[in-house]
Each structure stands twice: as C-alpha cells, then as structure tokens.
Amino acid sequence: MITILIASLAVIAIVFLLQQLIKSYPDNNILRALRDLFVIMLALGITVAIIFIGFRLLRFVL
C-alpha cells in the first residue's frame, strides 16, 4: 500500500516538474523541456545510486 502511495506521489511530482519546465520556456519548446527533465532525473538517479552504494559499503565495512 505504501509503495502505491509513493509511486503516485512521484508521478505527481514529475508531472508538476514537467509543467513548470514547459512554462519556463516562452516559445514552448517541448524538446528542450524534456531534455532538462531527463537531465534532472539522471542526476537524481545517480545521486540515489551513490547514496545506496555508500550505505552498502558502510554496512559491509562495519
């Protein structure tokens, strides 16, 4: 149940972020907005992966 709640909140956040990116471009260039969205998602994914690996290594060392 909690997984469905987290997934729905994540989808709402991504839609809101996409809406804000589209509004930030005056000429409504959707490709630039999507590119920026993918760069943000990639950065967040890399950050989560680094934190996850760090915690795994910390548990392994301790």
PDB file as gemmi writes it, atoms N, CA and C in Angstrom:
CRYST1    1.000    1.000    1.000  90.00  90.00  90.00 P 1                      
ATOM      1  N   MET A   1       0.818  -1.197   0.000  1.00  0.00           N  
ATOM      2  CA  MET A   1       0.000   0.000   0.000  1.00  0.00           C  
ATOM      3  C   MET A   1       0.860   1.257   0.000  1.00  0.00           C  
ATOM      4  N   ILE A   2       1.911   1.241   0.828  1.00  0.00           N  
ATOM      5  CA  ILE A   2       2.779   2.413   0.899  1.00  0.00           C  
ATOM      6  C   ILE A   2       3.535   2.603  -0.418  1.00  0.00           C  
ATOM      7  N   THR A   3       3.830   1.506  -1.117  1.00  0.00           N  
ATOM      8  CA  THR A   3       4.530   1.602  -2.394  1.00  0.00           C  
ATOM      9  C   THR A   3       3.674   2.315  -3.433  1.00  0.00           C  
ATOM     10  N   ILE A   4       2.386   2.013  -3.441  1.00  0.00           N  
ATOM     11  CA  ILE A   4       1.470   2.673  -4.376  1.00  0.00           C  
ATOM     12  C   ILE A   4       1.379   4.157  -4.066  1.00  0.00           C  
ATOM     13  N   LEU A   5       1.346   4.505  -2.805  1.00  0.00           N  
ATOM     14  CA  LEU A   5       1.304   5.909  -2.408  1.00  0.00           C  
ATOM     15  C   LEU A   5       2.569   6.642  -2.846  1.00  0.00           C  
ATOM     16  N   ILE A   6       3.725   6.046  -2.626  1.00  0.00           N  
ATOM     17  CA  ILE A   6       4.982   6.674  -3.022  1.00  0.00           C  
ATOM     18  C   ILE A   6       5.058   6.809  -4.540  1.00  0.00           C  
ATOM     19  N   ALA A   7       4.632   5.788  -5.265  1.00  0.00           N  
ATOM     20  CA  ALA A   7       4.668   5.839  -6.726  1.00  0.00           C  
ATOM     21  C   ALA A   7       3.741   6.919  -7.269  1.00  0.00           C  
ATOM     22  N   SER A   8       2.554   7.043  -6.693  1.00  0.00           N  
ATOM     23  CA  SER A   8       1.622   8.060  -7.171  1.00  0.00           C  
ATOM     24  C   SER A   8       2.135   9.465  -6.856  1.00  0.00           C  
ATOM     25  N   LEU A   9       2.736   9.654  -5.690  1.00  0.00           N  
ATOM     26  CA  LEU A   9       3.316  10.955  -5.364  1.00  0.00           C  
ATOM     27  C   LEU A   9       4.490  11.291  -6.278  1.00  0.00           C  
ATOM     28  N   ALA A  10       5.275  10.291  -6.636  1.00  0.00           N  
ATOM     29  CA  ALA A  10       6.395  10.523  -7.552  1.00  0.00           C  
ATOM     30  C   ALA A  10       5.896  10.921  -8.938  1.00  0.00           C  
ATOM     31  N   VAL A  11       4.825  10.277  -9.402  1.00  0.00           N  
ATOM     32  CA  VAL A  11       4.263  10.627 -10.711  1.00  0.00           C  
ATOM     33  C   VAL A  11       3.712  12.049 -10.686  1.00  0.00           C  
ATOM     34  N   ILE A  12       3.032  12.417  -9.621  1.00  0.00           N  
ATOM     35  CA  ILE A  12       2.502  13.773  -9.494  1.00  0.00           C  
ATOM     36  C   ILE A  12       3.642  14.793  -9.480  1.00  0.00           C  
ATOM     37  N   ALA A  13       4.728  14.474  -8.782  1.00  0.00           N  
ATOM     38  CA  ALA A  13       5.872  15.386  -8.729  1.00  0.00           C  
ATOM     39  C   ALA A  13       6.527  15.536 -10.094  1.00  0.00           C  
ATOM     40  N   ILE A  14       6.648  14.445 -10.847  1.00  0.00           N  
ATOM     41  CA  ILE A  14       7.246  14.519 -12.183  1.00  0.00           C  
ATOM     42  C   ILE A  14       6.368  15.318 -13.129  1.00  0.00           C  
ATOM     43  N   VAL A  15       5.059  15.130 -13.057  1.00  0.00           N  
ATOM     44  CA  VAL A  15       4.146  15.903 -13.902  1.00  0.00           C  
ATOM     45  C   VAL A  15       4.229  17.384 -13.556  1.00  0.00           C  
ATOM     46  N   PHE A  16       4.283  17.704 -12.265  1.00  0.00           N  
ATOM     47  CA  PHE A  16       4.404  19.095 -11.854  1.00  0.00           C  
ATOM     48  C   PHE A  16       5.723  19.698 -12.341  1.00  0.00           C  
ATOM     49  N   LEU A  17       6.808  18.927 -12.237  1.00  0.00           N  
ATOM     50  CA  LEU A  17       8.101  19.407 -12.709  1.00  0.00           C  
ATOM     51  C   LEU A  17       8.081  19.645 -14.209  1.00  0.00           C  
ATOM     52  N   LEU A  18       7.487  18.741 -14.965  1.00  0.00           N  
ATOM     53  CA  LEU A  18       7.383  18.907 -16.410  1.00  0.00           C  
ATOM     54  C   LEU A  18       6.552  20.138 -16.757  1.00  0.00           C  
ATOM     55  N   GLN A  19       5.464  20.355 -16.030  1.00  0.00           N  
ATOM     56  CA  GLN A  19       4.626  21.527 -16.258  1.00  0.00           C  
ATOM     57  C   GLN A  19       5.411  22.815 -15.997  1.00  0.00           C  
ATOM     58  N   GLN A  20       6.196  22.846 -14.937  1.00  0.00           N  
ATOM     59  CA  GLN A  20       6.994  24.032 -14.630  1.00  0.00           C  
ATOM     60  C   GLN A  20       8.084  24.253 -15.676  1.00  0.00           C  
ATOM     61  N   LEU A  21       8.679  23.172 -16.177  1.00  0.00           N  
ATOM     62  CA  LEU A  21       9.696  23.311 -17.209  1.00  0.00           C  
ATOM     63  C   LEU A  21       9.104  23.848 -18.496  1.00  0.00           C  
ATOM     64  N   ILE A  22       7.926  23.391 -18.854  1.00  0.00           N  
ATOM     65  CA  ILE A  22       7.289  23.865 -20.085  1.00  0.00           C  
ATOM     66  C   ILE A  22       6.905  25.333 -19.955  1.00  0.00           C  
ATOM     67  N   LYS A  23       6.431  25.730 -18.763  1.00  0.00           N  
ATOM     68  CA  LYS A  23       6.067  27.133 -18.563  1.00  0.00           C  
ATOM     69  C   LYS A  23       7.286  28.045 -18.545  1.00  0.00           C  
ATOM     70  N   SER A  24       8.459  27.507 -18.226  1.00  0.00           N  
ATOM     71  CA  SER A  24       9.646  28.345 -18.135  1.00  0.00           C  
ATOM     72  C   SER A  24      10.192  28.737 -19.504  1.00  0.00           C  
ATOM     73  N   TYR A  25       9.819  28.015 -20.546  1.00  0.00           N  
ATOM     74  CA  TYR A  25      10.256  28.355 -21.900  1.00  0.00           C  
ATOM     75  C   TYR A  25       9.171  29.158 -22.594  1.00  0.00           C  
ATOM     76  N   PRO A  26       9.454  30.388 -22.988  1.00  0.00           N  
ATOM     77  CA  PRO A  26       8.410  31.220 -23.601  1.00  0.00           C  
ATOM     78  C   PRO A  26       7.952  30.707 -24.961  1.00  0.00           C  
ATOM     79  N   ASP A  27       8.831  30.029 -25.702  1.00  0.00           N  
ATOM     80  CA  ASP A  27       8.426  29.546 -27.028  1.00  0.00           C  
ATOM     81  C   ASP A  27       7.863  28.135 -26.985  1.00  0.00           C  
ATOM     82  N   ASN A  28       7.646  27.592 -25.774  1.00  0.00           N  
ATOM     83  CA  ASN A  28       7.077  26.253 -25.570  1.00  0.00           C  
ATOM     84  C   ASN A  28       7.835  25.187 -26.342  1.00  0.00           C  
ATOM     85  N   ASN A  29       9.144  25.237 -26.264  1.00  0.00           N  
ATOM     86  CA  ASN A  29       9.966  24.228 -26.914  1.00  0.00           C  
ATOM     87  C   ASN A  29       9.979  22.976 -26.032  1.00  0.00           C  
ATOM     88  N   ILE A  30       9.162  22.004 -26.396  1.00  0.00           N  
ATOM     89  CA  ILE A  30       8.959  20.821 -25.573  1.00  0.00           C  
ATOM     90  C   ILE A  30      10.212  19.945 -25.534  1.00  0.00           C  
ATOM     91  N   LEU A  31      11.000  19.951 -26.599  1.00  0.00           N  
ATOM     92  CA  LEU A  31      12.191  19.100 -26.610  1.00  0.00           C  
ATOM     93  C   LEU A  31      13.237  19.584 -25.617  1.00  0.00           C  
ATOM     94  N   ARG A  32      13.401  20.890 -25.488  1.00  0.00           N  
ATOM     95  CA  ARG A  32      14.350  21.403 -24.502  1.00  0.00           C  
ATOM     96  C   ARG A  32      13.849  21.123 -23.093  1.00  0.00           C  
ATOM     97  N   ALA A  33      12.562  21.245 -22.883  1.00  0.00           N  
ATOM     98  CA  ALA A  33      11.999  20.959 -21.560  1.00  0.00           C  
ATOM     99  C   ALA A  33      12.170  19.488 -21.209  1.00  0.00           C  
ATOM    100  N   LEU A  34      11.942  18.608 -22.158  1.00  0.00           N  
ATOM    101  CA  LEU A  34      12.126  17.173 -21.913  1.00  0.00           C  
ATOM    102  C   LEU A  34      13.593  16.835 -21.682  1.00  0.00           C  
ATOM    103  N   ARG A  35      14.475  17.495 -22.428  1.00  0.00           N  
ATOM    104  CA  ARG A  35      15.908  17.275 -22.215  1.00  0.00           C  
ATOM    105  C   ARG A  35      16.305  17.672 -20.799  1.00  0.00           C  
ATOM    106  N   ASP A  36      15.827  18.834 -20.356  1.00  0.00           N  
ATOM    107  CA  ASP A  36      16.133  19.283 -18.999  1.00  0.00           C  
ATOM    108  C   ASP A  36      15.555  18.331 -17.953  1.00  0.00           C  
ATOM    109  N   LEU A  37      14.342  17.833 -18.202  1.00  0.00           N  
ATOM    110  CA  LEU A  37      13.723  16.885 -17.283  1.00  0.00           C  
ATOM    111  C   LEU A  37      14.546  15.601 -17.191  1.00  0.00           C  
ATOM    112  N   PHE A  38      15.011  15.095 -18.326  1.00  0.00           N  
ATOM    113  CA  PHE A  38      15.806  13.876 -18.310  1.00  0.00           C  
ATOM    114  C   PHE A  38      17.149  14.087 -17.620  1.00  0.00           C  
ATOM    115  N   VAL A  39      17.738  15.266 -17.782  1.00  0.00           N  
ATOM    116  CA  VAL A  39      19.000  15.559 -17.095  1.00  0.00           C  
ATOM    117  C   VAL A  39      18.769  15.591 -15.582  1.00  0.00           C  
ATOM    118  N   ILE A  40      17.667  16.192 -15.154  1.00  0.00           N  
ATOM    119  CA  ILE A  40      17.347  16.231 -13.725  1.00  0.00           C  
ATOM    120  C   ILE A  40      17.106  14.825 -13.188  1.00  0.00           C  
ATOM    121  N   MET A  41      16.357  14.016 -13.927  1.00  0.00           N  
ATOM    122  CA  MET A  41      16.085  12.648 -13.481  1.00  0.00           C  
ATOM    123  C   MET A  41      17.370  11.814 -13.441  1.00  0.00           C  
ATOM    124  N   LEU A  42      18.256  12.019 -14.409  1.00  0.00           N  
ATOM    125  CA  LEU A  42      19.526  11.298 -14.404  1.00  0.00           C  
ATOM    126  C   LEU A  42      20.371  11.702 -13.202  1.00  0.00           C  
ATOM    127  N   ALA A  43      20.408  12.988 -12.902  1.00  0.00           N  
ATOM    128  CA  ALA A  43      21.174  13.453 -11.749  1.00  0.00           C  
ATOM    129  C   ALA A  43      20.605  12.884 -10.447  1.00  0.00           C  
ATOM    130  N   LEU A  44      19.286  12.853 -10.330  1.00  0.00           N  
ATOM    131  CA  LEU A  44      18.671  12.277  -9.136  1.00  0.00           C  
ATOM    132  C   LEU A  44      18.953  10.776  -9.033  1.00  0.00           C  
ATOM    133  N   GLY A  45      18.902  10.089 -10.150  1.00  0.00           N  
ATOM    134  CA  GLY A  45      19.183   8.660 -10.152  1.00  0.00           C  
ATOM    135  C   GLY A  45      20.616   8.354  -9.760  1.00  0.00           C  
ATOM    136  N   ILE A  46      21.553   9.135 -10.279  1.00  0.00           N  
ATOM    137  CA  ILE A  46      22.950   8.936  -9.923  1.00  0.00           C  
ATOM    138  C   ILE A  46      23.166   9.223  -8.438  1.00  0.00           C  
ATOM    139  N   THR A  47      22.519  10.274  -7.931  1.00  0.00           N  
ATOM    140  CA  THR A  47      22.647  10.604  -6.515  1.00  0.00           C  
ATOM    141  C   THR A  47      22.117   9.476  -5.643  1.00  0.00           C  
ATOM    142  N   VAL A  48      20.973   8.940  -5.980  1.00  0.00           N  
ATOM    143  CA  VAL A  48      20.394   7.833  -5.209  1.00  0.00           C  
ATOM    144  C   VAL A  48      21.300   6.607  -5.285  1.00  0.00           C  
ATOM    145  N   ALA A  49      21.852   6.330  -6.450  1.00  0.00           N  
ATOM    146  CA  ALA A  49      22.738   5.174  -6.592  1.00  0.00           C  
ATOM    147  C   ALA A  49      23.993   5.335  -5.744  1.00  0.00           C  
ATOM    148  N   ILE A  50      24.563   6.523  -5.733  1.00  0.00           N  
ATOM    149  CA  ILE A  50      25.767   6.753  -4.931  1.00  0.00           C  
ATOM    150  C   ILE A  50      25.462   6.605  -3.444  1.00  0.00           C  
ATOM    151  N   ILE A  51      24.337   7.147  -2.999  1.00  0.00           N  
ATOM    152  CA  ILE A  51      23.953   7.015  -1.591  1.00  0.00           C  
ATOM    153  C   ILE A  51      23.714   5.546  -1.244  1.00  0.00           C  
ATOM    154  N   PHE A  52      23.043   4.815  -2.124  1.00  0.00           N  
ATOM    155  CA  PHE A  52      22.773   3.399  -1.884  1.00  0.00           C  
ATOM    156  C   PHE A  52      24.075   2.598  -1.785  1.00  0.00           C  
ATOM    157  N   ILE A  53      24.990   2.841  -2.717  1.00  0.00           N  
ATOM    158  CA  ILE A  53      26.270   2.135  -2.697  1.00  0.00           C  
ATOM    159  C   ILE A  53      27.056   2.509  -1.450  1.00  0.00           C  
ATOM    160  N   GLY A  54      27.005   3.792  -1.064  1.00  0.00           N  
ATOM    161  CA  GLY A  54      27.695   4.226   0.142  1.00  0.00           C  
ATOM    162  C   GLY A  54      27.177   3.531   1.387  1.00  0.00           C  
ATOM    163  N   PHE A  55      25.863   3.412   1.516  1.00  0.00           N  
ATOM    164  CA  PHE A  55      25.290   2.716   2.664  1.00  0.00           C  
ATOM    165  C   PHE A  55      25.655   1.239   2.652  1.00  0.00           C  
ATOM    166  N   ARG A  56      25.647   0.623   1.476  1.00  0.00           N  
ATOM    167  CA  ARG A  56      26.018  -0.785   1.391  1.00  0.00           C  
ATOM    168  C   ARG A  56      27.480  -0.984   1.814  1.00  0.00           C  
ATOM    169  N   LEU A  57      28.363  -0.097   1.337  1.00  0.00           N  
ATOM    170  CA  LEU A  57      29.760  -0.203   1.719  1.00  0.00           C  
ATOM    171  C   LEU A  57      29.948   0.074   3.199  1.00  0.00           C  
ATOM    172  N   LEU A  58      29.195   1.006   3.746  1.00  0.00           N  
ATOM    173  CA  LEU A  58      29.304   1.315   5.163  1.00  0.00           C  
ATOM    174  C   LEU A  58      28.882   0.110   6.003  1.00  0.00           C  
ATOM    175  N   ARG A  59      27.809  -0.557   5.598  1.00  0.00           N  
ATOM    176  CA  ARG A  59      27.378  -1.748   6.326  1.00  0.00           C  
ATOM    177  C   ARG A  59      28.385  -2.880   6.190  1.00  0.00           C  
ATOM    178  N   PHE A  60      29.013  -2.956   5.017  1.00  0.00           N  
ATOM    179  CA  PHE A  60      29.999  -4.013   4.790  1.00  0.00           C  
ATOM    180  C   PHE A  60      31.257  -3.785   5.623  1.00  0.00           C  
ATOM    181  N   VAL A  61      31.677  -2.524   5.721  1.00  0.00           N  
ATOM    182  CA  VAL A  61      32.894  -2.196   6.473  1.00  0.00           C  
ATOM    183  C   VAL A  61      32.657  -2.343   7.964  1.00  0.00           C  
ATOM    184  N   LEU A  62      31.512  -1.913   8.434  1.00  0.00           N  
ATOM    185  CA  LEU A  62      31.223  -2.013   9.869  1.00  0.00           C  
ATOM    186  C   LEU A  62      30.701  -3.372  10.143  1.00  0.00           C  
TER     187      LEU A  62                                                      
END                                                                             
